[in-house]
Amino acid sequence: GADLGQREYMANCASCHGANGKGQGPNVEFLKKSPPDLTTLAKNNGGILPAARLYESIDGSKDVAGHGTRDMPTWGFDYRVKAAEYYMDVPYNPEVYVRGKILSLIEYINRIQVK
C-alpha cells in the first residue's frame, strides 16, 4: 500500500534532510545551517523520539524555543494552504488535515531511527 509518511518525507523533507534522513540532501549547499540528522533524534534523546518537539518543529505555527530564527519551512502553514486548495468549497477541518500529514511524517521519521 501507499506509505503516506514516506511519500510526504520524500516530497517535502528529503531535499534538505536527505533521502536517508542523515541531513545530506541536494539542497544542503544552499542552506545557511546544516539540517540535522533525523535518524539520531531518538538516540540523542535517551532512546525516545521527541515527538512533541518534532511536531512543533514541522508545524512551525509557534516558534520552538532555542531554535532562534526559523530556517525550516513552516509546513503547517503550507499544509493549511494545500488543504484549502484541496477541499475548496467542501466543509473541512484544516487542523485535522494538517495533523494527519504531520503525524504520518513523525511515524515515518520514527521508523528511520538508528538503534
N, C-alpha and C positions, 0 to 999 in steps of 0.2 A: 504493500500500500504506500500511499504518499507519506513521506516523512516531513511533516509540516515544519518542525523545528529546524531540521537540516536545510530544507529549501529556503526558509527565511534567513538562516545564517549565511548560506552561500550567496543569496541575493543582496543582503544588506551589510554583512559583517566581514566576510572573507576578504574583501578588497583591502581592508586595513589590518585585520587581525589574522589574516592568512587562512587558507583552506583547512589547515590542520589546527588552527586556533593558537598557534605559538607566536603570533604577533609579527609575522613577516609577509604581509600581503603586498600586492603590486603597488599600492598607493603609499607605502611607507616613506618613500623618498620625498613626498610632497607634504608630509606632516611635520609640525613643529616638535611634537613629542612622540616617542615610540609608543605604539599601542601595547598594553600589557599582554603577556602570555596568558590566555584564558584557560589553558589546560592545568595550571597550577593554583587556581583560585582556592580550591578546597585544601590542597596541601599546605598552602600558606595561611590557612585559617583553621588550623588544628584538625584538619581532615573533614571539615564541614563546609559545603558550598555556602558562601554568604549570600543567600538567595534574596533577602530583602534589600541589601545594598546593591546587588546586581540589578534587581528590578528598578530601583530608583535611578541607577546609572543609565539603564536603557531607556526608561521612560523620559527622564530629563525634565519633568514638569516642576520638580523642585531641585535646586542645586544641592549636590551631595557635599556635605561639609568636608573640608580637607582636599577637595578636588580643585579648589581655586577656580580659575576660568574654565569654561567648558570647551574641551577640544573635540568631543564626540558629538555627532549629530543627535538632536533630541528626537529619537524615534517615536516617542509618544505623540508628539505633535504631528509628525509625518504620518503615523498610522491614523490619527484622527482625521486628517485631510483625506487619506485614502478611503476611510470608512464613509465619509460624506460623499465622495465621488462614486463609491460602490453602491451605496444604498439609495442615493438621490432622494426621491420623494417617499420612499418606504420608511415608516417609523422604525427607528432602531436606537440602541443604546451605544454610543461611541465608546464608553468606558469598557463595556463587555467585549467589544471588538478588539480594542487596544490590549486589554488584559489577556485575551486569548493568544494574540500574537506574541506578547512578551513572555507569557508562561511557556509557550511552546519553544521559544528561544532558550529560556533558562533550563528547561528539561533537556534540550539538546546539549547545551554547554555542560550540564551535569554529566552527560554520557561521555564527554571527551576529556574528563578529568584524569590526570595521571595518578596512579596509586602511590 
